[in-house]
């Protein structure tokens, strides 16, 4: 677990099976560590909309996020628009949220901080 390492500095590990799905209490503990992110789909996903001044900056963010996703082998669903990108994390192999979702949410936020 990432209790000793900040989420944005942690790395994803493969998680398969419902035993890796985070309990609601753990989700509530981790949520404050990813400011700006919200629970969606009944607590099965993390979502955030990042806004930018123009398409070029939006695409720069998308490309940087794609690099992070490739490096961590954990890929978000993206909605890409002219001045914003909607990012959604969920771990399909556990049927909800895993620690990897919070790690990658923190890394996505760090791209714009």
N, C-alpha and C positions, 0 to 999 in steps of 0.2 A: 504494500500500500504506500501511498505517497504522504503519509503523515509527517515524515521528517524532511521531505523534499517538496519545495513549492511545485504545484501542479504544472506550471509552464516549463519547469526544468525536468520533469519526470518523463519517462518514455513508456509507450504502450507495450503491452505484452499480449499475445493471443489469448482470447477469452471465448470459450465455447461452452454452452450448457447453462441451464438456469441457475446453477449454483454460483455463477459469476454475476447474476443480475443483482444490482444494488437494492437493498431494502429501503423502504421509504425514509426511515430514520437517517440512514447514511446519505441519501440524496439530499435531505434537508441540511445535513452537516456540511456537505460540499458546495451546495448552491451559493452561499455567500462568498465563496472563493472565486466565483466566476461572475463578477458584477456585470449586469446588463443582459445576462442570459435568463431565459424563462423556461419553465416546464411547459410542455405541450403534450397533446394526445394522452391526457390522463396520467401524466408523469412518466410516459414511456420515451420521451424525447426532450432534448435541449435545443432551444431555438434563439437566434438573435439576428436582428437586421443591422447590418453595417451600412452607413450612408457615406457618400463621397461627393465631391464637387462635380465630377464628370465621369464619362465612360472610361477614359484612360486610367484614372485612379482606381475605378472599380475593377477593371481588368488586371491592374497591377496587384491588387489585393487577391483576386481570384487565383492568379498564377502563383503568388507566394503561398497561398493556402494549399494549392495543389501540390506544391513541393513538400510542405509539412505533412500532408496526407500520405504522400508516397513514402516519405522517410519513416513515418510512424506506422504505415500499413493500416491506417484507419481512416475511412473516407466519409465525408459528410455528403448530405444531399444539399444542392445549391439551387437557389433561384437568382439568376443574374439579370439585372436590369441596368438601365443607363446610369443611375446615380446611387444604386444600392445593391447589396447582395444579402439574400436571406440564407442563413446557414442553419442546418438542422443536423444534429448528431443523435444517433441511436445505435445500439449494437444489436444487429439482427440475430446474431448467433446466440444471444442470451435472452432475446424477447423483451428488451427494454434497455435501461441504462446500465452501463458498466463504468468502471473507473476510467477506461480509455476515453469515454465521451467527455468527461470532465477535464482530462489531460489535454485533449485536442481543443476543447473550448477555450481553455486558458492560453494555449499556444496561438489560437486564432485572434484572441483579444490582444495578445502581446504584439501582433503584427501592426496594430494601429495605435498602440500606446507609445 
